[in-house]
Amino acid sequence: MNMLLKNREALLVVAILALVALITLRFPGFIAPANLGRVYNDTSILIILALGQMAVILTRCIDLSMAANLALCGMVAGLINVAFPGLPIPLVIVAVVALGAALGSINGLLVWKLNIPPIVVTLGTLTIFRGTIFLLTGGQWINAHQMSAAFKGLPRADLFGIPALSWFSVLIVALMFVVMTRTATGRAFFAVGGNPHAAVYTGIDVGRTRFLAYCLSGALAGLSGYLWVSRYAVAYVDIALGFELDIIAACVIGGISIAGGIGSVPGAVLGALFLGIIKNALPVINISPFAQMAISGMVIIIAVAVNARAERRKGRVILKKAEAH
């Protein structure tokens, strides 16, 4: 039991299974494989974004502009498709991923070179990105009939009976796992968040590492922008408005420490799935939207409390070891 409590990912798996079991008591069809597949598909974009946010939070920063970045890149993807309907979709995706990374790099440069607090920087760019969408479109929407069939069809295309949107998230999870566990950049994210002063002595450039984390989160926001707009077949100024809170919540629930340096790819994925299950299941069992917000808020507070307690416990262990020497 103690091992379970210490392993955040295992604890989350148990919590997800218990949540699914409770929901199944009210709605037996929820546990059907086809429905669980739809739940994962609905959560795929949140998973992708949570992984980008994880990289930033690990370095003791935060990106409140991810949803706005998604919205701007999604609108640009829609505008490109309307202007050049015959353009291959992979080129559209590459363009918006590059745009997203460029927007993320703005955050990274301001944090790195001007030493502005990340929360201030990303609140500012959040507003700028949303305002830019309005400037590009004059507040006009891009609707389904203006988009090409190929543009709308990619996320819905089936591969082995699974929608391409789900495969996109699976691919990003695999890539992020390799980056975070097998590359110097991934290890640098943890080192900078764990102890930025010690990281400097090991030859890690703290500012550059945070810059790369913001570029990564921006690139994933750009990809999510295309996936969001093509899946829902609509683009407008307020796409994903407020979604940045869900992204951060998924990270916190998944055990990513807001203080930096602690977290994992499986944790971020499980946190997003936990939140996705709640958001998919509560309307089905006739819980009001206001109650849903309250429940989501309670889950976040409990997750933060558990994280803080776990971090204090680790701190005590370190102190005891230091005293022993």
C-alpha positions in Angstrom: 0.0 0.0 0.0 2.9 2.4 0.8 4.5 1.6 -2.5 1.2 2.5 -4.3 1.0 5.8 -2.4 4.6 6.7 -3.3 4.1 5.9 -7.0 2.0 8.8 -8.5 1.4 7.1 -11.8 0.1 3.9 -10.1 -2.1 5.9 -7.8 -3.6 7.7 -10.8 -4.3 4.5 -12.6 -6.2 3.2 -9.6 -8.1 6.5 -9.4 -9.0 6.3 -13.1 -10.2 2.7 -12.7 -12.2 3.7 -9.6 -13.7 6.7 -11.5 -14.7 4.5 -14.5 -16.2 1.9 -12.1 -18.3 4.6 -10.4 -19.5 6.1 -13.7 -20.3 2.6 -15.0 -22.7 2.1 -12.1 -24.8 5.0 -13.4 -24.1 4.5 -17.1 -23.1 0.9 -18.0 -22.4 1.7 -21.6 -19.5 4.0 -20.6 -17.1 1.0 -20.2 -17.8 -0.3 -23.8 -14.5 -0.3 -25.7 -15.9 1.9 -28.5 -17.0 4.5 -25.9 -13.6 4.4 -24.1 -11.9 4.9 -27.5 -14.1 8.0 -28.1 -13.1 9.3 -24.7 -9.4 8.9 -25.5 -10.0 10.5 -28.9 -11.8 13.5 -27.2 -8.8 13.8 -24.8 -6.1 13.5 -27.5 -5.6 17.3 -28.0 -5.4 17.9 -24.2 -2.8 15.1 -23.9 -0.6 16.8 -26.6 -0.9 20.2 -24.9 -0.3 18.8 -21.4 3.0 17.3 -22.6 4.1 20.7 -24.0 3.1 22.4 -20.8 4.9 19.7 -18.8 8.2 20.6 -20.5 7.8 24.3 -19.5 6.6 23.6 -15.9 9.6 21.3 -15.3 11.9 24.3 -15.9 10.1 26.3 -13.2 8.1 28.3 -15.8 4.5 28.3 -17.0 2.9 29.0 -20.4 -0.6 30.6 -20.1 -0.6 31.4 -23.8 -0.8 27.8 -25.1 -4.6 27.9 -25.9 -4.2 31.3 -27.6 -1.3 29.9 -29.6 -3.5 27.0 -30.6 -6.3 29.4 -31.6 -4.0 31.6 -33.7 -2.3 28.6 -35.4 -5.6 27.0 -36.0 -7.0 30.1 -37.7 -3.8 30.4 -39.8 -4.3 26.8 -40.9 -7.9 27.5 -41.8 -6.9 30.7 -43.8 -4.1 28.7 -45.7 -6.6 26.0 -46.6 -9.2 28.6 -47.8 -6.6 30.5 -49.9 -4.9 27.3 -51.2 -7.3 24.4 -51.0 -5.1 22.1 -53.1 -2.1 22.5 -50.8 -1.1 19.2 -49.3 -2.2 18.9 -45.7 1.3 17.8 -44.4 2.6 21.2 -45.6 -0.2 23.0 -43.7 0.7 21.0 -40.6 4.5 21.8 -41.0 3.6 25.5 -41.4 1.5 25.8 -38.3 3.9 23.7 -36.2 6.7 26.2 -37.3 4.4 29.1 -36.5 3.6 27.7 -33.1 7.3 27.2 -32.3 8.0 30.7 -33.4 5.2 32.1 -31.1 6.6 29.9 -28.3 10.1 31.3 -28.9 8.8 34.8 -28.3 7.8 33.7 -24.8 11.2 32.0 -24.3 13.2 35.0 -25.5 11.3 37.4 -23.2 11.8 35.1 -20.2 15.5 34.3 -21.1 16.9 37.6 -22.3 14.7 40.2 -20.4 14.2 38.0 -17.3 10.5 38.9 -17.2 8.5 36.5 -14.9 6.9 33.8 -17.1 3.4 34.4 -15.8 3.6 38.0 -16.9 5.1 37.2 -20.3 2.6 34.6 -21.2 -0.4 36.6 -20.0 0.7 39.3 -22.3 1.3 37.1 -25.3 -2.0 35.3 -24.6 -3.8 38.7 -25.3 -1.6 39.5 -28.3 -2.2 36.1 -29.9 -6.0 36.5 -29.5 -5.9 40.0 -30.8 -3.9 39.0 -33.8 -6.6 36.5 -34.8 -9.1 39.4 -34.8 -6.8 41.5 -36.9 -6.3 38.7 -39.4 -10.0 38.0 -39.8 -11.9 41.1 -38.6 -13.8 38.7 -36.3 -15.1 36.6 -39.1 -15.4 32.8 -38.8 -14.1 30.1 -41.1 -16.8 27.5 -41.4 -16.9 23.8 -42.6 -18.2 24.6 -46.1 -15.1 26.8 -46.7 -12.6 24.0 -45.8 -11.5 21.3 -48.1 -12.5 17.7 -47.5 -8.9 16.7 -47.1 -8.3 19.4 -44.4 -11.3 18.2 -42.4 -10.9 14.5 -43.1 -7.4 13.8 -41.7 -8.2 13.7 -37.9 -11.2 11.5 -38.7 -9.4 9.1 -41.0 -9.3 5.6 -39.6 -6.1 3.5 -39.2 -6.7 0.0 -37.9 -10.1 1.2 -36.7 -8.6 4.1 -34.6 -9.1 7.8 -35.6 -5.9 9.6 -36.8 -6.4 12.1 -34.1 -5.7 9.4 -31.5 -2.7 8.2 -33.5 -1.3 11.8 -33.4 -1.5 11.8 -29.6 0.1 8.3 -29.4 3.0 9.5 -31.6 3.5 12.6 -29.6 3.5 10.7 -26.3 6.1 8.3 -27.7 8.3 11.1 -29.0 8.0 13.1 -25.7 8.9 10.0 -23.7 12.1 9.6 -25.8 12.9 13.3 -25.5 12.4 13.4 -21.7 14.2 10.1 -20.9 16.8 9.7 -23.6 18.1 13.1 -24.6 20.3 15.7 -23.0 17.6 18.4 -23.5 15.1 16.3 -21.6 17.5 15.8 -18.7 18.3 19.5 -18.8 14.6 20.3 -18.3 14.6 18.3 -15.0 18.0 19.7 -13.9 17.0 23.3 -14.4 13.7 22.8 -12.5 15.3 20.8 -9.8 18.1 23.2 -9.0 18.9 26.0 -11.6 22.1 27.1 -9.7 23.5 23.6 -9.7 22.5 23.2 -13.3 24.8 26.1 -14.2 27.8 24.4 -12.6 27.2 21.3 -14.8 27.4 23.4 -17.9 23.6 23.7 -18.6 22.5 27.1 -19.9 19.3 27.7 -17.9 17.9 30.5 -20.1 18.5 28.5 -23.3 16.9 25.4 -21.8 13.8 27.4 -20.8 13.7 28.9 -24.3 13.7 25.4 -25.8 10.9 24.3 -23.5 8.8 27.2 -24.7 9.6 26.4 -28.4 8.5 22.8 -27.8 5.3 23.8 -26.1 4.6 26.3 -28.9 5.2 23.6 -31.6 2.8 21.3 -29.9 0.2 24.1 -29.6 0.6 24.7 -33.3 0.0 21.1 -34.2 -3.0 21.1 -31.8 -4.3 24.2 -33.6 -4.6 22.3 -36.9 -6.1 19.3 -35.2 -8.7 21.3 -33.3 -9.9 23.4 -36.3 -9.9 20.4 -38.7 -11.7 18.2 -36.3 -14.5 20.7 -35.3 -14.5 22.2 -38.8 -14.7 25.8 -37.5 -12.2 28.6 -36.7 -12.9 31.8 -34.8 -11.3 34.2 -32.3 -12.4 32.4 -29.2 -11.3 28.9 -30.0 -10.2 27.0 -26.9 -10.9 30.1 -24.7 -10.0 29.2 -21.1 -8.5 25.8 -22.2 -5.1 26.8 -20.7 -6.6 26.1 -17.3 -7.5 22.5 -18.3 -3.9 22.1 -19.7 -2.4 23.2 -16.4 -4.9 21.1 -14.4 -3.9 18.0 -16.4 -0.3 18.6 -15.5 -1.0 19.2 -11.8 -3.2 16.1 -11.5 -0.5 14.1 -13.3 2.0 15.0 -10.6 4.0 17.7 -12.5 5.3 20.0 -9.7 4.6 23.7 -10.2 7.9 24.2 -8.4 9.7 22.5 -11.2 11.9 19.5 -11.6 9.4 16.7 -10.8 7.1 15.0 -13.3 6.9 12.4 -16.0 5.3 11.8 -19.4 3.0 8.9 -18.1 1.9 11.3 -15.3 0.9 14.0 -17.7 -0.9 11.6 -19.9 -2.8 10.0 -17.0 -3.6 13.5 -15.6 -5.1 14.5 -19.0 -7.1 11.2 -19.2 -8.4 11.6 -15.7 -9.7 15.1 -16.5 -11.0 13.9 -19.9 -13.0 11.1 -18.3 -14.5 13.6 -15.8 -15.5 16.0 -18.6 -16.9 13.2 -20.8 -18.8 11.4 -18.1 -20.3 14.1 -15.9 -22.7 15.4 -18.6 -23.8 11.8 -19.4 -24.8 11.1 -15.8 -26.8 14.4 -15.8 -24.5 16.5 -13.6 -24.9 20.2 -14.2 -22.1 22.3 -15.8 -21.7 24.3 -12.6 -21.3 21.1 -10.5 -18.8 19.9 -13.2 -16.7 23.1 -12.6 -16.8 22.6 -8.9 -15.7 19.0 -9.1 -12.9 19.8 -11.5 -11.7 22.5 -9.1 -11.8 20.2 -6.1 -9.8 17.6 -8.1 -7.1 20.3 -8.9 -6.9 21.4 -5.2 -6.6 17.8 -4.0 -3.9 17.1 -6.6 -1.9 20.2 -5.6 -2.1 19.3 -1.9 -0.9 15.7 -2.6 2.0 17.1 -4.7 3.0 19.5 -2.0 2.9 16.8 0.6 5.0 14.5 -1.5 7.6 17.2 -2.1 7.8 18.1 1.6 8.4 14.4 2.3 11.2 14.2 -0.2 12.7 17.4 1.3 12.8 15.8 4.8 14.5 12.7 3.4 17.2 14.9 1.8 17.7 16.8 5.1 18.0 13.6 7.1 20.7 12.3 4.7 22.6 15.5 5.0 22.4 15.4 8.8 23.7 11.9 8.8 26.8 13.0 6.9 
